[in-house]
């Protein structure tokens, strides 16, 4: 893998981290807007765990497509930095 390919894969993993962060934030926002008596509100933790699991599987699928299944330590670091960027950018302006 060339340096250019590695750089592109890091950018893709950061972008997937931003996407994961946005999906999790949207899920939390949607669930918080639901009535407390709702069926979905009672299973908030379960719903979020299922979404995290699906997003994790999607991430490994992206790694499989981009790198042929190769996994390096920089991949989760890049994705966590993307999630952190989403959190820093969008949660700063959240309304309480």
N, C-alpha and C positions, 0 to 999 in steps of 0.2 A: 504494500500500500504506500503510495507516494505521500509526501507532505501535503500536497494540495488535496488529495482524497481524505486525509485525516482531518484537515481543517474543515472541509465541507461536512464531514460526518459529525464533527463537534458542533458546528452551527445547526445542523439538523437536530441533534440531541438537545441543544439549548432551545430551539423552536418547539420541540415536543414538550420540553419542560414548561415553557410558557403556555402551551395549549393545555397541559395537564393542570397547571395552576388555575387557568381560567375556568376550566370545566369544574374543578372542585369548588372554586369560589361561587360559580353560578349555582351549583348544587346546594351549597350551604345557604346562599341567599334565597333560593326558591323554597327550600324546606323551612327556613325561618319565617317566610311569608305565609305559610300554610297555617290554618287554624290549629290551636293546641289540641283540639278534640279529634283531629283528623287521624285516620288510620296510618298515613305515612309519617306523621309526626312522632308516633310511638316507636317507629323503627328507624329513627334517624341514623343511629350508629351502624345498623345493619346495611342500610342503603348506601351509606358512605363507604363502608368496607367493600361492598360489591363493586361500586364504581372505581375505587382504588385498584381492586384486583383486575377489573377489565382494562383500566388504563395501563397497568403494569404489563398485562399480556400484549396489549397494543404496542407498548414500547419495545418489548422483546421481538415482536413481529417486524417493527421498523428496523431494529438492529439486524435481524435476519435478512431483510431485503437489502439494506445498505451495505452491510459488511459481511454478508454470507455467514452470519452467526457468530462472528468473532466478537468477543467482549473484552473491553479494556477498562481499567480503573477510571480513565478520563470520561467514559460514557455516563456513569451515574453522577459524577461531579458536574458535568455539563448540564445534565437534566436538573439536578438540584439547584444549580445556579439559575436556570431558566424559571423554575418554580419560585425561587427567591426574588427574581426580578419582577415577576408578576405580582407577588405579594407586596413588594416595596412600592410598586407603581400604583396599584389599584386599591390596596387596603388602606393606604394613607388617606385617601379621600372618602372612605366609607362613612355612611351616616349611621349614627347610633340611635 
